[in-house]
């Protein structure tokens, strides 16, 4: 990014020089925006057991409905990321940020008042719509207000803030669930949104791209439709414990066909939402694959760990949140310093080691049972957090180095989309594995359950325990088998998660760039600067897309 002192007219909003002086305060506001988006999912993970409980404690959501409450958010976010980024370029990134936060707050308030699982799923989708406008605009602002040499440090701090959200989310959720009804986990977003709106209006500079291009509406619609059909088929397979049923095969195959059509369309259109040519670069492909695989593996385990801690181990929602603290502490401690390790050993070595650490942490769940010392869980969570902290910042740098600067916005959109879709598919696929294995384990113990309740009782551990409670003394014989069946299913799912993380380690070891020597860094030409009138840091004035106004992947 050119120096802030370069002569240029200011863009609408805060003057460039003032923006640069306040860049760390602006980063804090951007972190607050990221906090509420990430915090929302971490709170929901702690509350899944409560939401699954019958009214009035919860709303009686099934495991499939809980997965959709998560996936409706992430799929809408991923599907609209490209379009929202283009709208931000056209109408202003600050306006996009303010709009997204507002919609997110409205969706949070509506989700808090949901009375059925269907309403919760719909309002979570509204929250995903808001988040889709927040993420690209936030990242574009970060690139605007930081010089190029400070961007890795800012990205590391920003990535570390995810650890803060992971810590605050479960603890806040646990405290709220102990004193208020389950909807309070969403209502708590509203005051944070109001604070973020006030700070954004005061601090964040406006910027625009004068030539944003057209929105690829057909491409966006194809991607959303394909992903929804595919994930629905996977979740349905988990519900039925069979992936050969026609209600599973039809949506799954239709989803794959639509996604193939999406790729073919994107290769031919002049204004693609996703430029397929990016993936010809091995470093870029490896980086986005690592993002997808690590979140695929981690989100599935995060989903079932809440049931393990609360249903099997008997911890409260607050205690479960406190037990996740080691993961958050590791991320907060290591993510801002990951760039220093990369400078010494290279992105390939650091990311490979991080993926292997995540794989070991996930695989450790295969050794857990109902009596495992709880301090071992803390060690495993810390290892997972440390691994994540050494993956995301280096992967971000690898993506940025693999693309020319004018493609930074599109590269960021791809990065965040793969992150969200990887997480959504992880919940769906690993949730299906968990559900299928559990059903297979518990079915032999349901002979004494009335036929009308048998199918429901086999769906999940929460459903089995609810039926056992409904049957009274006659149902007490289901409790111990339910615990055993869930632990067995968790162990199988954990091994699958670890295998996915190992695949990620192999991918980054083969294709990510190694250590860059000082000579190589000197020989690498820097991007050519734009003419002086377009070089204002933090200002979206006329010029090309190289004005660092595009988004940076987290």
N, C-alpha and C positions, 0 to 999 in steps of 0.2 A: 504494500500500500504506500502511496506517495506521502511525503512529509505533510504534517498538518499545516505547516506554514506556507504551503504552495498557494499562490494567489488564485482565487476563484470566487465566484459569487455563491453565497450560501443558498442551500435548498430551502424549501418551505419547512419551517420548524426551527430547531435550535441551530445557531451558527456552528460551522464545523470546528472552529477553534475551541469553543466552549464545550462541545461534545467530547473533544479529545481530552480536555482537562478533567472531565467528569467520567472518563471511561470506566473507572473501577466502580463508581457509584452506579453507572448504567449496567455494568455486569451484575451487580447485586440485584438490580431490578429484574434482569433477565433470569437470574437464578431463582428469584421468587416465582416467576412465571413457570419455570421448569418444575419448581417444587410442587406446586399444586397439581400439575398434570401427572407427575410421577407418584405423588403422595396418594392420589385418588386410587390408583391400582393397588398400592401397598396396603391401604386401609381396607379395600375390598377383600383382599386375600385373608386378612385376619377375621373378617366378618362373615365369611362364607358359611360357617357352621351355624351362626345365629340366623342368617337369612334363610337357611335351609330348614330351620325349625318351624313347626306349625304356628299359626297365629294364636295368640297375639305377640309371642316372642319374635317371630319372623314372619315370612310370607309363604312358607312351605315350598321353596324352590327346589326342584330336583337337581341332580348333579349336571344334567344336560343344560338346564336353564341357567345354572350358575356359570357354566362355561360360556354360554351365549351372552350373559351379562358382561363377561370380560371381553369376549370376541366381538360383540357388536360395537364396542368402543374402539378397539384396535383396528378392526377392518374398515370402519368408516374413516378413521384417521388416515390409514395407509392409502385407501382408495382415493381420497380427496387431496392428498398432499401435493400432487403436481398442480392441480387446478388452483388450489389456494395460493401456492407460490406464485403462479402467474398473475392472479388477481392482486396480490401484494405488490408485484412489480408495476402493475398498471395503475392502481389507485393509491398506492403508498403503503409502505411496510408498517409504519406506525398505525395507520388506520386499520390495517389487517390485524395487527396485534391487539388493538383495542376491541375490534369486533369479535375476534376469537375468544378473548377472555370473557367478554360479556355473555356470549352464547354458552360458554362453559359454565359460567355462574348460574345462568337460567336453567340449564340442564341439570346442574347439581341440586338446585332447589326442587325441581320437579321429581328427580329421582328419590329425594328424601321423602316425598309424599306418596310414593308408589304404594298401591295396595295389592297388586298382583305381580307375579314374575314377568308377565308380558309387558306391563307398564315399565318396570325397572329396565328391561332390555331396551325398550324404545327410548327412554330418557338417557340411558347410557350412550346410545347412538348419537343423541343430540350433544352430549358432552364430547364425543369423538369428533363431531363436526367442529365444535369450538377449538379443540386441541389441534385440528388440522390447520387452522389458520394461525395458531399461536406459534407452532414449531418453526416453520420456514421464516416467518417474520422475525422471530427472536434471533435465529442464527444469522440472518442477513444483517441485523443491527450490530451484532457482535463483530462481524467482518468490517463493518463501516467504521466503528469507533476505535479499533485496535490496529496498530501498525503490524506489518507482516511478521516482524521478529518477536512481537509479543503475543501473537495469536496462539502458538502452542501452549504457552503458560496459561492464557485465558481459557483455552479449551480444557486443559487439565483440571483447573479449578472448577470449571463448569461441570465436568464429568464427576468430580468429587462431590458436587452438590447432590448428585443422585443418591449417594450414600446417606446424606443428611435426610433426604426424603424417605429413604428406606427405613431410617431410624425413627423419624417423627411419625410416619404413617401408622405402623402397627401400634406404637405406644399411644398415640392420640386415639386411634380406633379402639384400643382396649379400654382406655379411660372413659371414652364416650359410651361404649357398650355396657360398662359397669354401672353407669349412672343415668343413661338415657336410652331411648328406643333406637333400633337399628338405623333408622333414617338419619340420625344425627351425624353419621359418618360422611354423608354427602352434604348436609346442611353446613358443616364446618367450613366447606370451601367458600361459602358466600362472603364472609367478612374478609377472607384472604384475597378474594377476587376484587372486592371494593378497594382494599389497600393497594393492590397491584395497579388497578386502573388509575388511581390518583398519582402514584409514583411515575407511571408511564407517561401520563399527560404532562407531567412536570419535567422529566429528565430525558426521555427517549427522543432522539432527533427523527425527523421525517426524511424519507428518501424514496425516490421513484426511478424506475427504468423507463426512459423515454421511448424505447422500442421493445416492449415486452413480448411481442408475438401473439399469435392466437392460442386460445385454449383448446386442447385436444379432448373435446367432450366425448366423442365416440370411444377413444382409448380409455379414458377414465371409467366410463360406464362398463366397458368390457372387462376391465380389471376387477372392478367391484363385483360384478355379476359372477365372474369366474371364481373368485375367491370365496364368495358367500356359498355358492353351490358346492364347491369342493369341501369346505370346512363343515357345512351342514351334513354332507354325506359321511364324513369321518365321525362326527358326533353321533349321528344316527347309528352308525356301526357299533359304537361303544354302548349305546342304550340297549341294542338288541343282542350284544355279544356275538355278532355275526357280521362279516363284511361281504357276504354273498347275497344278502337279501336285496330284492329289487328296489326297495326304498333307500338302500345305501348305494347300490351300483349306479342307478340312474342319475342322481345329483352329482355323484363323484365324477362319473365319466363326462357328464355335461359340463361340469366345471373345468375339467381338463381341456375339453374341446374349445370352450370359450377362451381359456388362457392361451391356447395355441393360436386361436384366431387373433387375440390381442397382440401377440408377438409378431405375427405376419402383417397385421395392420400397421403396427409401429414401424416396421422396416420400410413401409412404402409411403407413409404420410410425410408431408413436408414439415409438419409441426407436431412431432411426436411428444407424447407425455413422457415416454421413456425411450431414450436414444439407445437402441440395442447395440450400436457400435462400441459403446463404453466397455462392453464385456469382452471385447477382443484384447483388452489390456490385461495380462495375467495378474498384475498387482491389484488392479481395481476389482477384478472378479474374485480374487482370493479374499480381499478385504471385506467386500459385501457378503461373501459366503460365510466368513468368520462371524460377522455380526448376526446373520440369520441363524447359524448353527448354535452359537452360544446362547442366544435368547430362546431358541427352540428348546434346548436342553434345560435351561434354568427356569423358564416360566412353568414348565410342566411340574417340576419338583416343588417350586414355590406353591403351586396350587394344592398338591397333595400333602405338603408338610403341615398346612393349617389343620387338616383333618387328623394327621398323626399326633400333633401336639395337643389338640383339644379333645378329640373323640377317644383316642387310644390312651394318651398319657394323662388326660384329665386336667390340663392346664386351662386357666381362664384366657379370654382374649387378650387381656393386658399382659399376663405372664407370657403368652405366646409372642407378643410384640417385643417384650424385653429380651426374649431368647434370640431374636434376630439381630440384636444390637451388634454382636461381633462382626457380622457381614457389613453392616453400615460403617462401623469404625474402620474396618480394613479399607473400604472404598475411599472414605474421607482422607485416610492417612496416605495411601499409596497413589491414588489417581493423579494428584497435582505433581507428584515427583516421578511419574512414569517416564516423562520425556528425558530425564537425566539418565535413567537406565538404558533407554533406547540409544542415546548418544554414545554410550559405552559399548553396548553389545549388539545393537541393531534391532530393527523391528521384527525380523524373522525369529530371532532367538527369544526375544521378550514375549512376543505373542504366542509362540509355541509353548513356552513354559507356562504362560497364563492359562492357555487352553487345557494343558495337562493338569494344572492345579484344579481347575474347575471340574475336570473329569474325575479326578481322585475324590474331590468333595462330593460329587454326585454319586459316585460308586459306593461311597461309604454308607449311604442309606440302605444298601443291600445287606449290610451287616447289623442294622438296627432292629431291635424288637421292642416289646412293651416294657422291658426292664433295663434297657441300655442306660448307663450313667448319663445324665443330662449334660454334664460338662463336655462330653465328647461331641455333642451336637454343636456346642459353642465353638469348638475347635474346627469342626467341619464348615460351619458358616463363615468363620474368619478366613479359612483357606479359600472358599469360594469368592468372598469379597476381594481378597488379594489378587486372585486370578483375574477377576473381572477388571480390576483397576489397572492391570498390566495388559489388557486387551484393547479396551475401547479407545484410549488416547492414541496409542500407536496405529491402530486401524484407521482412525480419522486422518492422521498424517499421511498414511499410505494412500488413502483415497484422494486426498488433495494433491499429492505428488504425481499420481497417475494421470491426472487430468489437467488440461490447460486451464488457466485461471478463469477464462470466460465461461467455463463449464462448471464452475464451483457450485452454483445453485442447483443444477440438475444432479450433480454428483451427490450433493447433500440430500436431495429428495430421495434418490435411490437408496442411500444409506439408511435413512430413517424408515423408509417403506419396508425394506428387508428386515429391519429390526422389529417393526411392529408385526409384520406378517409372520416372521419366524416365531415370535412370542405367541401369537394367536394360534398358529398351527401346533406349537409345542403343547399348549393347553389342550387343544382338540385331540391330537394324536396320542399324547401321553395320558390324557384323561380317558381316552377310549381304551387304551391298554389297561389302565388301572381298573376301569369299570368292567371290562371283559374278564380280566383275571379274577376280580372280586366275585363277579357273578358265578364264574365256574367253581370257585372255592366254596361259596356259601350255599349253592343250590342243594347240595346233599344234606343240609341241616334244616331245610324248610318244609320237610314232610309234615310236621305237625301244625304248620300255619294254614289257616283257611285258604281255599283255592282263590277266593276273591282278592286276597292280600298277598299271595305268593309272588306274583310278578313284581309288585311294588317293593316288597321286602328284599328282593335280590338286586335292586338297582344300585345301592350304595350303602356304606356303613351307617350313615345317618338314617336312611330309610329303614334298614334292619332294626336299628335301635328304637326308632319311632314305633314300628310294629310291635316290637317286644314290649315296650311300655304300654301300648294299647291293649295287649293281651293279658297284662297283669302277671300274676305268678306263672301262668302257663307259658309266658314268653321269656322267662328268665334264662331258659336253656339256650337262647339265641345269642346272648351277650358275648360269652367267651368265644364261640365260633366266629362271631362277627369281627372281634378284635384280631383273631388269628388270620382270618381271611384277608383282612385289610393289610396286615403286616406283610403277608405273602405277596399280595398284589403290589404293595409299595416297593418291595425288594425287586420284583421283576421290572417295574417301571423305572426304578433307579438305575438298574443295569442298562436299560435301553437309553436313558438319558446320558449315562457315562459314555456309551458307545458313540452317540452323536457328537459329544464333545471331543472324543478321540479323533473322529473323522475331521472335525474342525482343526485339530492340531496338525494333522497330516496335510490338510489343504494349505494352511499358512506356512508350514515348514517347506513346502514345495514351491510356493508361488510368491510369497511376500518378499520384498527386497531385503537384502542383508544390510550389514553395517555400511554406512556411507562415510568414506574417509574424507579428511579435510581437503585433499586434492580434488576428489570427485565433486565435493560441494562447491569448490571454487570454480571448477570447470562447467558446472551446470548453469546455463544462462538464466537470468531472472526474467520474468515476464516484462515485455516492453511497456513502459509507462504510457498512459494516455496523455493527450495534449494538456498543457497547464490549466486551461479553463475548466477541465472536468476532474481535477485531482483533489477536490476538497474531501478530506476525510470526514466521514459522517454525513456527507451531502449527496443526495441523489440528483445530480445535475446532468444535463445532456452529455451523452458519451456512450461508449460501448458497454457491454456487460462485464468488462474487466474491472469495473469500478468498485470491486469488493463489496458490492451490495447484495450479492447472492448469499445463500445460506451455507453454513459450515456444519458438517455432521457432528453430532454430539460424540 
